[in-house]
Amino acid sequence: MKTYTNPAPSNWNEILKRPTKSFEEIEKTVSDIFNEISKKGDTAVSKYTSLFDGTSLNEIKVSEEEFSKAEMLIPEDLQNAIKLAKSNIEKFHKAQKTPKVEVATMPGVNCWQEKRAIEKVGLYIPGGTAPLFSTILMLAIPAKIAGCKEIILCTPPNKQGEVNPAILYAAELCGVKTIYKVGGIQAIAAMTFGTETIPQVYKIFGPGNQFVTVAKQWATRFGVSIDMPAGPSELLVFADDTAIPSFVASDLLSQAEHGIDSQVVLVSTSKTMIENTKAEILKQVEKLPRKEIALQALINARFIEVETDQIALQLINTYAPEHFIVCAADETFFVNNIANAGSVFIGNFTPESAGDYASGTNHTLPTNGYARQYSGVNLDSFTKSITFQKISEKGITAIGPSIELMAAAEGLDAHKNAVTLRLKKLQGN
C-alpha cells in the first residue's frame, strides 16, 4: 500500500498506473491460439482446455442432467437471493427500453429510428477462483429483454470437468440452456470463428482476466463486436471525514479479493481518514478466506491525500475508475461533475457490492481507464439502431435540388442522376 500527499498533477498518471501486463506480452499467445482454433476447431479447443484447465472432456456442452443436478445443489436461501437480484436487474433494464424515434425533417420527408436485437450473442462467464454466476444475471437478462434470438454461454470447467452449479442454476433461471465448458482465450476464439460444436456469434460479452480481455479485442479483427475491454477489477473511493473508515476499508477489500491484479484507490482530503482506513484494512483482511489474494492486490493499492474536493475530482476523472464510491459532505459536487466512471455509488450505505449483485444496475463495466469512452453493459448493448426513411413526391420535389447540388459539388454524378430522374418524372406528370 503506497500513500501520497498532494502529488503534482504531472505525476498522477504514473501514480495511478494499473498493474496490468502490456498487450504486447499477451498478443502472441492470443494470436497463436486464435489461429489454431480457426483451423482445427473443437480439436484445438480440447487441447487448450486440457492445457489451461487441466481436464479432458468428451462432451463440452452442458447436459439436461447437469442442469437438474445443479438446481438440487443450490440452497433455497441462495436461490431466493438470486431470484431477488434477477427481479431488480429486470426492472432496471426493462426501464431502459426506448420508443421509436420519428420525425418529419421537412414536409414529405419522414425519418425514424428503431432498435433491433443483435441476433447471436455469446456470454463469457469467468470461473477460476471466483465463479461469477452473478454475471450471468447481468448479461442474460438484458439479452433476453432485448430479444436476442441465440444466446450461448461459455465458462471454464474445473479439473473434474464440471461447471459450478450456481452458474448453471442462474443461467437456467434466465432462460439460457446452451452452455459450453470452455474458458479463457479458447472460448473467445471459438465464439469468434465457430467450431463443429460451438456456434459463431456476432457480439461477445463478459469480463475476464487480462488474457480474456486481449482475446476479446483480438476477436474484433475478425468481424465480431465486443461489449468493452473489461479486465481486472478496480475501485476508487473518495472519502472525507463524513465517511466511516470501517465501511471504506470493507469496500476496498471487496475489490482487492477479486484477484491479485485488481487495484483499489482511496482519495481523501483527510489524512486521518486515510490512516484510519489503512488500520481497518489490516484488521479486516486477517479474517478473509481470500486473504492472500487480497494482500497481493493491496501491493498495488494507492492512498492519495489531496487539498480540495476540486483537485480530488480532477484526479478521479483522470483515473476513470470502473467503480467509484463517494462518501462526502458535498456528495452532490461529485455526482454532478464526475465525467469518467463505470458506475457510481453514493453515501455510506451504498456498498459497491450492491451493484455487483442485486440493486439492479449492471456490473459489467469498463476497466483500465476505458470509462473515458465506454459505457457499462446496458440494454442498448444488445441492440443496434436502424434508421428508416420514406420520401413522398412532395418531399423529393422539395429536397431534390439540394441533393443534386451537393452531389455535383462532390463529383458524384450517379448520385445526382438518381434524383434528377425522379424530378423529371414528376415534372413530366
Secondary structure as UniProt FT lines:
FT   STRAND          2..5
FT   HELIX           9..15
FT   HELIX           23..40
FT   HELIX           42..53
FT   HELIX           64..73
FT   HELIX           76..94
FT   TURN            95..96
FT   STRAND          101..106
FT   TURN            107..108
FT   STRAND          109..117
FT   STRAND          120..124
FT   TURN            128..129
FT   HELIX           133..146
FT   STRAND          150..155
FT   TURN            159..160
FT   HELIX           165..173
FT   TURN            174..175
FT   STRAND          179..181
FT   HELIX           184..193
FT   STRAND          203..205
FT   HELIX           210..219
FT   HELIX           220..222
FT   STRAND          225..226
FT   STRAND          234..239
FT   TURN            241..242
FT   HELIX           245..256
FT   TURN            257..258
FT   TURN            260..261
FT   STRAND          263..268
FT   HELIX           271..285
FT   TURN            286..287
FT   TURN            289..290
FT   HELIX           291..298
FT   TURN            299..300
FT   STRAND          302..305
FT   HELIX           309..319
FT   STRAND          323..327
FT   TURN            329..330
FT   HELIX           331..337
FT   STRAND          343..346
FT   TURN            348..349
FT   HELIX           352..357
FT   TURN            368..369
FT   HELIX           370..372
FT   HELIX           379..382
FT   STRAND          383..391
FT   HELIX           393..409
FT   TURN            410..411
FT   HELIX           413..428
//
